[in-house]
């Protein structure tokens, strides 16, 4: 029982866990943002390509 209480009161690993959670949340945000950015960038390049092809006709 003493060991269990000691583990509950030990806060040394709390900071590492918090940093891990922050890193995980940032990773999810970056991956989600990358998908949206890639789609918008491809749309822009496709519009430019269409304009160039139409100008060459």
C-alpha atoms as an extended CHARMM CRD file, in Angstrom:
* protein
*
        57  EXT
         1         1  UNK       CA              0.0000000000        0.0000000000        0.0000000000  PROA      1               0.0000000000
         2         2  UNK       CA              2.8780000000        2.3470000000        0.7900000000  PROA      2               0.0000000000
         3         3  UNK       CA              4.3480000000        1.8250000000       -2.6880000000  PROA      3               0.0000000000
         4         4  UNK       CA              1.0170000000        2.6210000000       -4.3250000000  PROA      4               0.0000000000
         5         5  UNK       CA              0.7130000000        5.9120000000       -2.3920000000  PROA      5               0.0000000000
         6         6  UNK       CA              4.2860000000        6.7600000000       -3.2470000000  PROA      6               0.0000000000
         7         7  UNK       CA              3.6500000000        6.2020000000       -6.9610000000  PROA      7               0.0000000000
         8         8  UNK       CA              0.5230000000        8.3880000000       -6.8710000000  PROA      8               0.0000000000
         9         9  UNK       CA              2.3760000000       11.2510000000       -5.1950000000  PROA      9               0.0000000000
        10        10  UNK       CA              5.3980000000       11.0740000000       -7.5220000000  PROA      10              0.0000000000
        11        11  UNK       CA              5.2140000000       13.9420000000      -10.0440000000  PROA      11              0.0000000000
        12        12  UNK       CA              8.6130000000       13.5210000000      -11.7240000000  PROA      12              0.0000000000
        13        13  UNK       CA              7.1770000000       11.9410000000      -14.8760000000  PROA      13              0.0000000000
        14        14  UNK       CA              4.3130000000       14.4240000000      -15.2280000000  PROA      14              0.0000000000
        15        15  UNK       CA              6.3680000000       16.9250000000      -17.2210000000  PROA      15              0.0000000000
        16        16  UNK       CA              7.5550000000       14.2740000000      -19.6600000000  PROA      16              0.0000000000
        17        17  UNK       CA              3.9870000000       13.0950000000      -20.1890000000  PROA      17              0.0000000000
        18        18  UNK       CA              2.8130000000       16.6720000000      -20.7740000000  PROA      18              0.0000000000
        19        19  UNK       CA              5.5490000000       17.2480000000      -23.3450000000  PROA      19              0.0000000000
        20        20  UNK       CA              4.5910000000       14.0000000000      -25.0460000000  PROA      20              0.0000000000
        21        21  UNK       CA              0.9480000000       15.0630000000      -25.2490000000  PROA      21              0.0000000000
        22        22  UNK       CA              1.9000000000       18.4710000000      -26.6350000000  PROA      22              0.0000000000
        23        23  UNK       CA              4.1080000000       16.8330000000      -29.2780000000  PROA      23              0.0000000000
        24        24  UNK       CA              1.3070000000       14.4520000000      -30.2470000000  PROA      24              0.0000000000
        25        25  UNK       CA             -1.2340000000       17.2690000000      -30.5970000000  PROA      25              0.0000000000
        26        26  UNK       CA              1.1920000000       19.3360000000      -32.6670000000  PROA      26              0.0000000000
        27        27  UNK       CA              1.8750000000       16.3350000000      -34.9260000000  PROA      27              0.0000000000
        28        28  UNK       CA             -1.8190000000       15.8070000000      -35.5750000000  PROA      28              0.0000000000
        29        29  UNK       CA             -2.2750000000       19.5200000000      -36.3360000000  PROA      29              0.0000000000
        30        30  UNK       CA              0.6870000000       19.5790000000      -38.7270000000  PROA      30              0.0000000000
        31        31  UNK       CA             -0.4380000000       16.4580000000      -40.5680000000  PROA      31              0.0000000000
        32        32  UNK       CA             -3.9730000000       17.8360000000      -40.9180000000  PROA      32              0.0000000000
        33        33  UNK       CA             -2.6940000000       21.1890000000      -42.1140000000  PROA      33              0.0000000000
        34        34  UNK       CA             -0.3540000000       19.5350000000      -44.5980000000  PROA      34              0.0000000000
        35        35  UNK       CA             -3.2770000000       17.7780000000      -46.2710000000  PROA      35              0.0000000000
        36        36  UNK       CA             -5.2450000000       20.9990000000      -46.6360000000  PROA      36              0.0000000000
        37        37  UNK       CA             -2.1930000000       22.9230000000      -47.8620000000  PROA      37              0.0000000000
        38        38  UNK       CA             -1.3260000000       20.2620000000      -50.4330000000  PROA      38              0.0000000000
        39        39  UNK       CA             -4.8470000000       20.3060000000      -51.8640000000  PROA      39              0.0000000000
        40        40  UNK       CA             -4.8770000000       24.0870000000      -52.1910000000  PROA      40              0.0000000000
        41        41  UNK       CA             -1.4160000000       24.1300000000      -53.7590000000  PROA      41              0.0000000000
        42        42  UNK       CA             -2.3630000000       21.4810000000      -56.3230000000  PROA      42              0.0000000000
        43        43  UNK       CA             -5.4820000000       23.4760000000      -57.2090000000  PROA      43              0.0000000000
        44        44  UNK       CA             -3.3730000000       26.5760000000      -57.8180000000  PROA      44              0.0000000000
        45        45  UNK       CA             -0.8970000000       24.7000000000      -60.0110000000  PROA      45              0.0000000000
        46        46  UNK       CA             -3.7200000000       23.1190000000      -62.0020000000  PROA      46              0.0000000000
        47        47  UNK       CA             -5.2920000000       26.5510000000      -62.5980000000  PROA      47              0.0000000000
        48        48  UNK       CA             -1.9420000000       27.9330000000      -63.7750000000  PROA      48              0.0000000000
        49        49  UNK       CA             -1.4390000000       24.9530000000      -66.0680000000  PROA      49              0.0000000000
        50        50  UNK       CA             -4.8990000000       25.4580000000      -67.5800000000  PROA      50              0.0000000000
        51        51  UNK       CA             -4.1800000000       29.1360000000      -68.2230000000  PROA      51              0.0000000000
        52        52  UNK       CA             -0.8670000000       28.3350000000      -69.8800000000  PROA      52              0.0000000000
        53        53  UNK       CA             -2.4330000000       25.6650000000      -72.1070000000  PROA      53              0.0000000000
        54        54  UNK       CA             -5.2940000000       27.9920000000      -73.0770000000  PROA      54              0.0000000000
        55        55  UNK       CA             -2.8690000000       30.8340000000      -73.8320000000  PROA      55              0.0000000000
        56        56  UNK       CA             -0.8910000000       28.5890000000      -76.1860000000  PROA      56              0.0000000000
        57        57  UNK       CA             -3.9040000000       27.7630000000      -78.3700000000  PROA      57              0.0000000000
